[in-house]
Amino acid sequence: MRQSGRNTGAARAASGKGAIAARDPNRPLCLSKPAGAPAAAAPETTWAPAHALEPGLHLVATPIGNLGDITLRALWVLRSVDRILCEDTRVTARLLAHYGIKQPLDPYHDYNADRVRPSVLAALRRGETLALVSDAGTPLVSDPGYKLVREAIAEGLSVTTAPGASAALTALILSGLPSDAFFFGGFLPPRSAARRKTLATWRDLAATLVFFEGPSRLASSLADMAAVLGTRKAMIGRELTKRHEEARRGTLAELAEHYRAAGAPRGEIVIVVGPPGAAAPELAELDARLDQLRGRLSLRDAAAALAAETGLGRRMLYERALARQREARTP
């Protein structure tokens, strides 16, 4: 997964509703050893099976943040191929340099794929051994490459994979939301009208929804999700597997309000949204949200806004707001 934009957002206390579950910045990451610990043997990075790597196209997953998350098989494949096709040679070069891999790199991305693809297929026909990687994570997941794979398969050329890290799956298992059925929607359209239309097609899907999003559009995307999908539990995964990994949980409306007020966060973003019916709003939650909206809207407009967020009836919410207003006036 590759995204653009580097902004910063405010952090909430680590306790209470919507609190951040963040990695302790003082805790060593997986390849570090505690201070004072005896020296350990270097991790094995030269594993290889008894057979040589076979010619063909090898789809290789790369880390989404922590370099220790690459697999031994992926390192073997990257050391063994004739060439490595990648989105950004600078990004992949840093990964290869870390592991002492010197195979040549060729760019393969959205802007040159139509021009480069015929030569790649010709190389596969000649029996070359090629790897395809994305900047981070599993290739072909919101990254270029599926047309190359499709055409290679159509020609009967060998295509295989060295699986590994995936931002979508990492966020899903971290979210605490149902994972038995899920739908990956990739990046949503950048404009609100198109985004809401797309979300409406998945509104009744009985599955957890997973999306990628850029930091600058996070608040507006969450607001559209709240309007179309209603009150659902969600999680925002940020900088997953990295030192400042963060998981912020709440309803779509709460998360939209947080990022509207705090501003765009820094880093790579994954949104995980619970399935319909996973979190029916409690009356106390509805009342609290009505009170929040009443701070800047009329009673009628507050009920309409909450109806759009939750999918509940506007009249029911309006009548409830009226009843609470009358109760507040009763001595």
QUIVENHU-V319409 format. One record per backbone hydrogen bond with DSSP energy under -0.5 kcal/mol. NH is the residue of the N-H (numbers start at 1). CO is the residue of the C=O. E is the energy in kcal/mol with one decimal. If there is no record, write none. Layout:
NH_CO_E / NH_CO_E
//
This chain:
7_265_-1.0 / 19_16_-1.7 / 20_12_-0.5 / 20_13_-0.5 / 21_247_-1.7 / 22_20_-0.8 / 23_245_-1.7 / 27_24_-1.9 / 32_29_-2.2 / 37_34_-2.0 / 56_128_-1.4 / 57_158_-2.8 / 58_56_-0.6 / 58_130_-2.9 / 59_57_-0.6 / 59_160_-2.8 / 60_58_-0.7 / 60_132_-2.3 / 61_59_-0.5 / 61_162_-2.2 / 62_137_-2.2 / 67_65_-0.6 / 69_66_-2.2 / 70_67_-1.2 / 75_71_-1.9 / 76_72_-2.1 / 77_73_-2.6 / 78_74_-2.6 / 79_75_-2.0 / 80_76_-1.2 / 80_77_-0.7 / 81_77_-1.7 / 82_129_-3.0 / 83_129_-1.1 / 84_104_-2.1 / 85_131_-3.8 / 86_106_-2.2 / 92_88_-2.2 / 93_89_-2.2 / 94_90_-1.3 / 95_91_-1.3 / 96_92_-2.6 / 97_93_-2.5 / 98_94_-1.7 / 99_95_-1.1 / 100_97_-1.0 / 101_96_-2.8 / 104_82_-0.5 / 106_84_-2.7 / 108_86_-3.3 / 112_109_-0.9 / 113_109_-1.7 / 116_112_-2.6 / 117_113_-2.8 / 119_116_-0.7 / 120_116_-1.8 / 121_117_-2.6 / 122_118_-2.1 / 123_119_-1.9 / 124_120_-2.0 / 125_121_-2.1 / 126_122_-1.5 / 127_124_-1.2 / 128_123_-2.3 / 130_56_-2.6 / 130_128_-0.6 / 131_83_-1.9 / 132_58_-2.7 / 133_85_-2.6 / 137_62_-1.3 / 140_144_-0.6 / 141_138_-1.4 / 142_140_-1.0 / 149_145_-2.2 / 150_146_-2.7 / 151_147_-2.4 / 152_148_-2.4 / 153_149_-2.5 / 154_150_-2.1 / 155_151_-1.4 / 156_153_-1.5 / 157_152_-2.6 / 160_57_-2.5 / 162_59_-3.1 / 163_161_-0.6 / 170_166_-2.3 / 171_167_-2.4 / 172_168_-2.0 / 173_169_-2.2 / 174_170_-1.1 / 175_171_-1.4 / 175_172_-0.5 / 176_172_-0.6 / 183_208_-3.1 / 185_183_-0.6 / 185_210_-3.2 / 186_210_-0.5 / 188_212_-0.7 / 195_191_-2.4 / 196_192_-2.9 / 197_193_-1.9 / 198_194_-2.2 / 199_195_-2.6 / 200_196_-2.1 / 201_197_-0.9 / 201_198_-0.8 / 202_198_-0.5 / 202_199_-1.4 / 203_200_-0.8 / 205_202_-1.3 / 207_205_-2.3 / 208_181_-2.4 / 209_273_-2.8 / 210_183_-2.6 / 211_271_-2.8 / 212_186_-2.2 / 213_269_-1.4 / 215_4_-0.5 / 217_214_-1.1 / 218_215_-1.1 / 221_217_-2.5 / 222_218_-2.5 / 223_219_-2.1 / 224_220_-2.0 / 225_221_-2.4 / 226_222_-2.5 / 227_223_-2.0 / 228_224_-2.3 / 229_225_-3.3 / 230_225_-0.6 / 230_226_-1.1 / 231_310_-0.6 / 232_230_-1.0 / 234_250_-2.7 / 235_272_-2.4 / 236_248_-2.8 / 237_235_-0.6 / 237_270_-3.1 / 238_236_-0.5 / 238_246_-2.7 / 239_268_-1.8 / 242_239_-1.9 / 245_242_-1.5 / 246_238_-2.3 / 247_21_-0.7 / 248_236_-2.2 / 249_19_-0.6 / 249_247_-0.5 / 250_234_-1.8 / 252_232_-1.5 / 255_251_-2.6 / 256_252_-2.5 / 257_253_-2.4 / 258_254_-2.2 / 259_255_-2.4 / 260_256_-1.8 / 261_257_-2.1 / 262_258_-3.0 / 263_259_-1.5 / 269_213_-0.7 / 270_237_-2.2 / 271_211_-2.9 / 272_235_-2.6 / 273_209_-3.0 / 274_233_-3.0 / 276_205_-0.6 / 278_275_-1.9 / 286_282_-2.2 / 287_283_-2.8 / 288_284_-2.3 / 289_285_-2.3 / 290_286_-2.6 / 291_287_-2.5 / 292_288_-1.9 / 293_289_-2.5 / 294_290_-2.5 / 295_291_-0.6 / 295_292_-0.8 / 296_293_-1.9 / 297_293_-1.4 / 302_298_-2.7 / 303_299_-2.2 / 304_300_-1.9 / 305_301_-2.5 / 306_302_-2.4 / 307_303_-2.1 / 308_304_-1.9 / 309_305_-1.7 / 310_306_-2.4 / 311_307_-2.5 / 317_313_-2.0 / 318_314_-2.6 / 319_315_-2.7 / 320_316_-2.0 / 321_317_-2.4 / 322_318_-2.4 / 323_319_-2.5 / 324_320_-2.3 / 325_321_-2.0 / 326_322_-2.4 / 327_323_-2.4 / 328_324_-2.0 / 329_325_-1.1 / 330_326_-1.1
//
